[in-house]
Amino acid sequence: MDDPVTAAEHAGPVVDALRTGLLTDLVGLGDVLTGRAMARAAPGDIVHCNSVGLGIQDAVQAAKGERR
């Protein structure tokens, strides 16, 4: 997600998953793309991107991910 704090407070599916314990760790996509955080620690980990920002942010993030 582009902003874990906003997603944890306002993105319905993320809020519900945190509340029920299905989701325990939120990592910003920017941190993954810049190498400050890993998206997955094991092959079985699931990555879900929940964008809560502007459309232009989505386009830039998608372009960066495409190049990797």
MDAnalysis code that builds the backbone (N, CA, C; Angstrom):
import MDAnalysis as mda
import numpy as np

u = mda.Universe.empty(204, n_residues=68, atom_resindex=np.repeat(np.arange(68), 3), trajectory=True)
u.add_TopologyAttr("name", ["N", "CA", "C"] * 68)
u.add_TopologyAttr("resid", np.arange(1, 69))
u.add_TopologyAttr("resname", ["MET", "ASP", "ASP", "PRO", "VAL", "THR", "ALA", "ALA", "GLU", "HIS", "ALA", "GLY", "PRO", "VAL", "VAL", "ASP", "ALA", "LEU", "ARG", "THR", "GLY", "LEU", "LEU", "THR", "ASP", "LEU", "VAL", "GLY", "LEU", "GLY", "ASP", "VAL", "LEU", "THR", "GLY", "ARG", "ALA", "MET", "ALA", "ARG", "ALA", "ALA", "PRO", "GLY", "ASP", "ILE", "VAL", "HIS", "CYS", "ASN", "SER", "VAL", "GLY", "LEU", "GLY", "ILE", "GLN", "ASP", "ALA", "VAL", "GLN", "ALA", "ALA", "LYS", "GLY", "GLU", "ARG", "ARG"])
u.atoms.positions = np.array([
    [0.833, -1.164, 0.000],
    [0.000, 0.000, 0.000],
    [0.877, 1.226, 0.000],
    [0.341, 2.291, -0.520],
    [1.172, 3.481, -0.613],
    [1.284, 4.184, 0.737],
    [0.292, 4.063, 1.602],
    [0.367, 4.681, 2.926],
    [-0.251, 3.733, 3.957],
    [0.585, 2.955, 4.646],
    [0.069, 1.974, 5.598],
    [-0.813, 2.570, 6.699],
    [-0.480, 3.753, 7.183],
    [-1.271, 4.365, 8.256],
    [-2.675, 4.681, 7.758],
    [-2.772, 5.294, 6.585],
    [-4.081, 5.622, 6.015],
    [-4.868, 4.351, 5.723],
    [-4.208, 3.358, 5.159],
    [-4.882, 2.103, 4.842],
    [-5.416, 1.438, 6.102],
    [-4.640, 1.448, 7.175],
    [-5.053, 0.814, 8.431],
    [-6.259, 1.508, 9.055],
    [-6.446, 2.773, 8.723],
    [-7.549, 3.538, 9.307],
    [-8.764, 3.652, 8.394],
    [-8.543, 3.589, 7.065],
    [-9.637, 3.932, 6.156],
    [-9.949, 2.930, 5.058],
    [-9.063, 2.012, 4.751],
    [-9.306, 1.058, 3.667],
    [-10.045, -0.151, 4.242],
    [-11.332, -0.233, 3.971],
    [-12.207, -1.242, 4.561],
    [-11.634, -2.643, 4.652],
    [-11.180, -3.236, 3.537],
    [-10.661, -4.595, 3.613],
    [-9.426, -4.719, 4.519],
    [-8.588, -3.699, 4.529],
    [-7.393, -3.714, 5.373],
    [-7.795, -3.584, 6.840],
    [-8.699, -2.675, 7.129],
    [-9.184, -2.492, 8.502],
    [-9.765, -3.800, 9.027],
    [-10.612, -4.436, 8.221],
    [-11.233, -5.700, 8.632],
    [-10.187, -6.797, 8.846],
    [-9.227, -6.911, 7.934],
    [-8.199, -7.943, 8.051],
    [-7.327, -7.727, 9.278],
    [-7.020, -6.491, 9.604],
    [-6.253, -6.196, 10.820],
    [-7.064, -6.537, 12.065],
    [-8.331, -6.182, 12.043],
    [-9.201, -6.417, 13.201],
    [-9.353, -7.912, 13.502],
    [-9.437, -8.726, 12.450],
    [-9.642, -10.166, 12.641],
    [-8.330, -10.943, 12.782],
    [-7.200, -10.276, 12.576],
    [-5.916, -10.937, 12.708],
    [-5.432, -11.629, 11.435],
    [-6.205, -11.493, 10.349],
    [-5.795, -12.077, 9.079],
    [-4.559, -11.377, 8.528],
    [-4.434, -10.111, 8.849],
    [-3.306, -9.292, 8.406],
    [-2.628, -8.748, 9.654],
    [-1.304, -8.882, 9.701],
    [-0.594, -8.435, 10.903],
    [0.490, -7.410, 10.612],
    [0.889, -7.282, 9.345],
    [2.011, -6.406, 9.018],
    [1.704, -5.613, 7.766],
    [1.815, -4.303, 7.853],
    [1.616, -3.441, 6.694],
    [2.946, -2.835, 6.292],
    [3.280, -2.955, 5.026],
    [4.524, -2.403, 4.496],
    [4.178, -1.508, 3.324],
    [4.702, -0.322, 3.320],
    [4.453, 0.601, 2.229],
    [5.127, 0.154, 0.942],
    [4.431, 0.296, -0.164],
    [4.986, -0.106, -1.447],
    [6.239, 0.697, -1.780],
    [6.265, 1.955, -1.405],
    [7.453, 2.775, -1.638],
    [8.673, 2.206, -0.949],
    [8.477, 1.671, 0.266],
    [9.593, 1.055, 0.990],
    [10.087, -0.200, 0.281],
    [9.170, -0.952, -0.307],
    [9.565, -2.150, -1.046],
    [10.311, -1.761, -2.318],
    [9.784, -0.791, -3.040],
    [10.394, -0.389, -4.311],
    [11.770, 0.243, -4.142],
    [11.998, 0.875, -2.996],
    [13.307, 1.498, -2.761],
    [14.262, 0.584, -2.011],
    [13.807, -0.618, -1.641],
    [14.671, -1.574, -0.964],
    [14.748, -1.414, 0.538],
    [13.960, -0.523, 1.124],
    [13.970, -0.344, 2.583],
    [13.220, -1.449, 3.309],
    [12.367, -2.193, 2.567],
    [11.612, -3.299, 3.163],
    [11.445, -4.405, 2.129],
    [11.270, -5.627, 2.627],
    [11.020, -6.762, 1.739],
    [9.519, -6.967, 1.612],
    [9.080, -7.313, 0.412],
    [7.658, -7.582, 0.203],
    [7.274, -8.924, 0.805],
    [8.138, -9.914, 0.640],
    [7.859, -11.258, 1.144],
    [9.102, -11.821, 1.816],
    [8.898, -12.538, 2.900],
    [10.008, -13.193, 3.579],
    [10.120, -14.650, 3.163],
    [9.025, -15.211, 2.630],
    [9.002, -16.612, 2.214],
    [8.126, -16.740, 0.961],
    [8.371, -17.745, 0.140],
    [7.600, -17.910, -1.093],
    [6.089, -18.004, -0.876],
    [5.665, -18.490, 0.273],
    [4.236, -18.628, 0.534],
    [3.564, -17.361, 1.028],
    [4.338, -16.306, 1.280],
    [3.755, -15.045, 1.738],
    [2.893, -14.433, 0.642],
    [1.825, -13.784, 1.037],
    [0.914, -13.155, 0.091],
    [1.148, -11.652, 0.102],
    [1.224, -11.072, -1.074],
    [1.379, -9.630, -1.211],
    [0.084, -9.066, -1.766],
    [-0.443, -8.072, -1.082],
    [-1.670, -7.409, -1.523],
    [-1.382, -5.917, -1.568],
    [-1.618, -5.305, -2.686],
    [-1.416, -3.864, -2.812],
    [-2.774, -3.184, -2.764],
    [-2.961, -2.343, -1.775],
    [-4.212, -1.611, -1.616],
    [-3.894, -0.126, -1.717],
    [-4.096, 0.431, -2.872],
    [-3.752, 1.825, -3.103],
    [-4.825, 2.748, -2.550],
    [-4.390, 3.716, -1.768],
    [-5.334, 4.687, -1.204],
    [-4.937, 6.112, -1.584],
    [-4.057, 6.243, -2.559],
    [-3.571, 7.565, -2.955],
    [-4.189, 8.043, -4.258],
    [-3.478, 8.918, -4.914],
    [-3.905, 9.475, -6.194],
    [-3.559, 8.530, -7.341],
    [-4.316, 8.613, -8.405],
    [-4.083, 7.767, -9.568],
    [-2.677, 7.890, -10.134],
    [-2.106, 9.078, -10.111],
    [-0.762, 9.272, -10.646],
    [0.251, 8.484, -9.817],
    [0.013, 8.361, -8.514],
    [0.902, 7.562, -7.669],
    [0.832, 6.094, -8.082],
    [-0.362, 5.627, -8.395],
    [-0.524, 4.238, -8.837],
    [0.259, 3.990, -10.117],
    [0.183, 4.936, -11.049],
    [0.866, 4.785, -12.338],
    [2.382, 4.726, -12.154],
    [2.924, 5.579, -11.303],
    [4.366, 5.593, -11.060],
    [4.803, 4.301, -10.388],
    [4.044, 3.851, -9.396],
    [4.385, 2.625, -8.697],
    [4.331, 1.426, -9.645],
    [3.328, 1.388, -10.504],
    [3.212, 0.288, -11.456],
    [4.380, 0.297, -12.425],
    [4.776, 1.471, -12.883],
    [5.899, 1.573, -13.819],
    [7.195, 1.110, -13.151],
    [7.401, 1.485, -11.901],
    [8.606, 1.057, -11.184],
    [8.602, -0.451, -10.991],
    [7.465, -1.012, -10.636],
    [7.362, -2.449, -10.442],
    [7.565, -3.199, -11.740],
    [7.091, -2.658, -12.829],
    [7.234, -3.285, -14.149],
    [8.699, -3.391, -14.548],
    [9.498, -2.394, -14.184],
    [10.913, -2.385, -14.555],
    [11.727, -3.380, -13.751],
    [11.218, -3.820, -12.617],
    [11.988, -4.741, -11.765],
    [11.817, -6.109, -12.228],
])
